[in-house]
Amino acid sequence: MNAEQADRAVSCRMPHDRTTAEGATDLMEHKSYVNAPYPLLAQLRAEGPVRRVVFAGAPVWLVTRHEDIRTASRDPRLSNDPRRCNRAAQSVPWVFAGETYTVTRNMLRSDPPDHTRLRALVAGEFTPGRIEALRPRIQEITDELIAPFLPLGRLDVITDFAKRLPLTVISEVLGVPAEERDTFARLAGVYVEMSEGDDSRMPHAASEMRDCLTGLLKAKRNRPSGSEDLLGRLLDADHEEDEVISMSFLLLVAGFETTANLIGSGVLALLEHPEQLELLRREPHLMWQAVEEILRYNGPIKMAPVLRFTTCDIQIGEVTVPGGGEAVLLSYGAGNRDPDRFAEPDRFDILRDSRGHLAFGHGIHHCLGAPLGRAEGTIALRTLLERCDELALAVDPSELTWGHSRFMRGLTSLPVTFRPVLRGAAP
């Protein structure tokens, strides 16, 4: 199928909330995309697994089938460098990143050999062995965060716990002082647009983040060498400041919101499926498997966080996508609910073999922080279940809202009640 045939085959049959000049509905304008994206993504996959759509103002080729996503993720003819985009995509500010480009010039928006070199700067910090050594500290932070709420018998899983845990961990890894972490959290939240209307504030948020990181690096230069944190080690190795800033920006944003979303969505999935929650309480050794199913079932990223751009004509599935910088968008959420890969994909089942899910991407851009995210998610959920018996939603499910983001999938709040369990006592 060529591009002209694809256009005819995918005349949008979805309800039109708003129509562009070309007659195509902007995917972000569908209310269900934010709050309940999976039926919409399933419909798109059924109508045309590789199809042209408008996404947040950008004309893109949306890929929704699991195998096509995996194949495209490995294809070197698709570039992650936004400088390779065509004029249509370049006119959309968030695609090219405009004035924020110097901050976002990191490994996620790079191709080999730059990507290989940039990833190597920090790859050693996120090996399974290094993450295993962090587990006692992650547990300690988890216990400290939950302790004040145990006597109350209630907490907001998102704001009181899920966001604080990964923020503290990644800040300690990088060497961000405690008094500056809330500022970084606020700016990261703006940058990933977890609140509606934040899109126009993204350039300013990135600029402010850069200023904060520049100041932090300046302070670190004045300390003795031999720093125990990552930023200090990068400075000691005499890496370029722009690269250190961009890498720090990526690690802060990626290591904060995604894990918070994993924890929040995991708690909600278990509360919505009480039989799975009880199974996990009875057999806590299934926790690692439960985390993988949470990542598949309702992972923290709906769409790949960056676009790919064609460097030549590329066959994806049955469609030939033209070269010349056409934007390609990979839908991880759709791939994780693909019935050709996962039987009964809309069913949450912690006994399922969820291996092969796309929550952390695939190929050379597979998430470097996956071992850390898994460790934080496993420790957080296990601790909540051990310390909080009779866990229940404190509000009607209809009151829960999801962040208004192009790529992320995360709750804005998740109030729960519980009966606290004393250490060493049976639930």
N, C-alpha and C positions, 0 to 999 in steps of 0.2 A: 504494500500500500504506500503510495507516495503522498507528499504533503497536501496536494490538491484533493485527493481522495479522502484523506484523513479529515480535512475541513468539512467535506460534505457528510462524512459518516458520523461526525460528532456534533451535529447541530444540537445545541443545548436544549434538552427537554425538561430541565429542572425549573422550578418556580423562579420567575425573574423578580428579584427584589429591586435591582437597578441594572440597567443595560448600558453598555458602552456604545460608542459611536459605531463600532463594527458589529453590534448586535450580540456580543458575547457577554454573559453575566460574569461579573467579578466574583470569584470564589469567596473572597473575604466578606462579601456583602450578604451571603447566605447566613442567616442567624444561626442555623444549625452547625455551621463550621466551628464556631467557638464552643458551644455548649454540648453538642452531640454530633461530632464530625463523622463517626464511622458509617452510619447509613448513607450519608452523602458520598463519602469516599467509595463505598461499595457500589453505589449507583454509577459513579464515574468509571470505576474499574470495569463494570459490566458493559457499559456503553462503548468504552474504548480505552483499553489499558495504557495506551500512549496517545495523548490527545492534546490539542491546543486549547488553552484556557487563558483567561486573564486572572492574575493573582496579585492582589494589592496594587493594581495599576500596571503591572508588568505582563507583557505577553510571554507566556512560557509553554513549554511542552511538559505536561504533567505525566509522570510515570507512576503507576499504581499497582503493578503486578510484582509479586515477590521476586521471582526469578529475573525479571527485567531490571529491577532495582539493583540486585546483586551484580548483574552483568555490567550495567552502566557504571556502577561504582568502581569497577576495575578497569574501565576503558580509558586508556591514556589519551584518547582523542577528545575526551571531554575535559575541559580545563576548569579549575577552580578559581583562576585568576580573573577578577572582574574587569581587568583591562582588555580581556578578550571578547567582551560582550559587544553585540551589535548596537546600532544607533537607537533602535526602539527600546532596548533594555536600558541603555545608558541614560536615557531621558528620565528614568524613574529614580529618584534620589536614593532610596534605600538599597537599590541594586548596586550602584557604583560606589555608594557610601560617601560620595562627595568630599566634604572637608574632613570627615572622620577617617579618611582612607589611611592616613599615616598611623593611626592607632590600630586599625584593623588589618594592617599588613602583617599577617601572621601565617602560621603553617596551614590553617584552615582555608585561607584564600591564596594559597600558593601551589605551584606545581613543582615536580622534581626538575632540577636538582635543589632549588631553594627549599622546597618542602622537606626534602630529606635532611638537609643541613639544619633547618630550624627545629625539626622534630627531635633531632639528635641532641639538641641543647638541653632538653629536659626529660628525655625518654628514661634516663636512669632513675629519675625521681618517682616513677610510677610503675616500677616493676612489681610483680606479685610479692617478691621478697621484701621490698621496701614497704609495701602496703601492709604486709603481715606484721612488720615491726611497729607500725602505727596503730594496730588494733587496740592495744591497751589504752593508749591515749584517747582514741575515739570512744571507747567504752567509758572512760573517765569523764569526758565532756558530756556524753549522753546522760550519765547519772547526775551530773551537776545541773543539767538543764531541766531534767524532769523532777528533781527533788522538791523545788518550791511548790509544785502543783499537786503532789501526792496528798498532802493534808486537805486540799480543797476538793479533791475528787472530780476535777474538771480542768480542761485546758483546751486551747485552740491548737490543734496539731500543726497547723501551718505556721502561724505567727509566733507561737510560744516555743515551738520545738523544731519542726522540719526545716525551717529557714535558718535557725540559729546554729544547728549542728554543722552543716557543710560550710557555712560561712566561717565559723570558728576554726574548723579543720584546715580549710584551704588558706586562711589567713595565717595560721601558724606555720604551715608549710612554706608559704611565700615570705613570711616575716612582716606582715602588716600589723602594726600596733593595735591593741584592743580599742583605743579611743578613736581610731579611724575606720573601724570596720563597718559601722552603721552607714557612714557616708558611701563607702564602696558598695554596700548592699543596695542602698537607694539608687545609685547610679546604674548598677547592673540591672535592677528591676526596670528602670526606664528604658535602658538599651534593648532589652528583650521584649519591651512593650507589654508587660503583664497587666497593665491597666489601660483601658480604652482611652485614646487621645494622647498616649505617650509618643506616638510615632514622630510628631513634629518636634519633640524634645530630644530625639536621639542624637543629633549632631552636637547639641550643647552638652548632653550627658557624657558623650565620648570625649569631648574637649575637656570637660571638668575632670573626668577620670584620668586623662593624660596628665593634667596639671598635678593631680594628687600623687600619681605615680612618680612624676618627675621630682616632686618634693621629697618623696619617700627615698628615692634613689640618692638624692643629694645628701640626705641625712645619713644614709648607710655608707657613703664614701668617707665620712668622717670618723667611722668607727674602726677599731683595729681589724686587720684582715683575719681570715679564718672564720667567717660567719657560719653559724649553724643553720641558717635559713637559705632557701633557694635563691632569692634575689641577691643576697650577699655573695653566694657562690658564683652567680652569673657575673656580678661585678668583678669579683676577684679573678675570674677567667678573662676579663677584659673584652667582653662582648659589647657590640655597639649598643648605645643607649636606646635608640629607636627600636631595635629588635627586642631588647629586654622589656621595654614598656609594652610593646605589642603582645609579646608572649604573656606577660603578667595580666594584661587586659583579658586575653582569651581564657587563661586559667581561672581568673576570678569569676568571669561571667559563666563559663561552662561548668566550673566546679561548684557553683552555688545554686543557681535556679534549677538545674536539671535534677540534682539529688533531692532537693526540697520537693520537687514535683513527684519524684519516685516514691518518697516516703508518704506524702499526702494521698496520692492515688492508690498506694498500697493499702493504707488504712481504710480508705473508702471502699475499695473492692472487697476487702474482708468483711466489713460491716454490711455490705449489700449481699454478701453470700455467707450467711451465718454457718452453714454446714462446712464451708471451707475453713472458716475461722476456728470452729471446734476441732476439725481435723488437725489443724496446725497446732492448736493447744495440746492435743493428745500426742502428737508426733512432732515435736519441735525440731527434730533432725531434718524435716522437710523444708526448713526455712530457706535454704539456698535455692531450692526448686521453686518455692513460692515467689521469691524475688524475680527469678527469670520469667515466671508466668505474668507477674505484675508488669514487667518491662514489655512483654509482648502484648498483653491485653490492653493496657492503657499507659503506654510509655510516656516519658516526659517530653518527647519531641514528635510532633505530628508530621512535619516536613523536614527534610535535610536542611540544616541551618544556613547553608549557602547554595547558591545556584551553580550549575555547571554550564559551560558554554562550548558549543560545537566548534571544532577547528577544521572540520571537513564534513561531508555528508556521512551520517552514521545510521546504521540500521539498529533500531531498538524494538524488540519484538517483531511485529509485522509492519512497522512504520519506518520509513526513511526520513530522518530529521535532517533538514538542510544544514550545510556548514555556514560559515560566516558569522559565528558568534550568537547563534540562536540559544536562548536560555532554556535549560532543562531542569525541572524541579522533581526531585525524588520524594515520594510520599512514604516515609517509614511507617506511619500509622496505617495506611492502606495495605502495605506489604505485610504487616504483622497480622492483618485480619484477612489475608488471602486464603480462601478455602482450598485452593490448589496446593497450598503448603501446609496449612494447619486445619485439621478436621474440626468442624463446628467452631469456627474461629471466634464467634461472639460469645462463646461459653467460657467462663472463668473456671479453670481447673488446675489446682496446684500440683496434681499428679501427672499432668500433661508433660511430654517432652517438648519443652519450649526452645530447645537449642536451635540456632539458626535465625533467631529473631533479629530485627534490624534496629533495635532501640539505640545501639551504639554505633550505627552505621556499618560500613563494610569497606574492604579494600584498604588502600594506603592511608585513607582518612578516618579509619576506624578510631573511635574515641580513645585517646591516650589515657584518660582518667577512668576508664571502665573498671579496673580493679578497685580503685578508691571508691567509686560510686556504689559498687556492689557491697564493699565492706561496710560503708556507712549505712546503706539501706538495710542490710542484714542485721547489723547491731542495733539500729534504731527500732526496727519492727520487733525484734526479739525482746528488747528491753521493755517496750510498750506492753507487749503481751504478758511478760513476766510480772510487771509491776502494776498493771491496770486490768483488773478483772471486771466482768460485766460491762465491758466497753460498749458504748452506745452513742449514737448521734444525739446532740443536745438541741438540734433544730430539725424542722421538717426538711426532708431531702430537696424539696422544691426551692428552698432558700439558698442552697449552695450555688455559688457562681464560679465560673472558670475565667482565668486571665485572658484578656483580649490580645492574643499574640498570633503573628503569622505562623511561627514555627513551634512554639512551646505549647505544652498541654499541662496545665496545673491549676489547682484550686486556689482561690484567693483567701479562703478561710475554711476551717473544718472543726467546729466546736464539738467536743465530746464530753461525756460524763463516764465515770468509772468508780469502782471500789478499789482503793489502794491495797496492795499486797505488801506486807512487811517482808524484808529480806529473810529467807529461810523458812517462811511460812507457806503452807500450801494454799493455792487460790481458793 
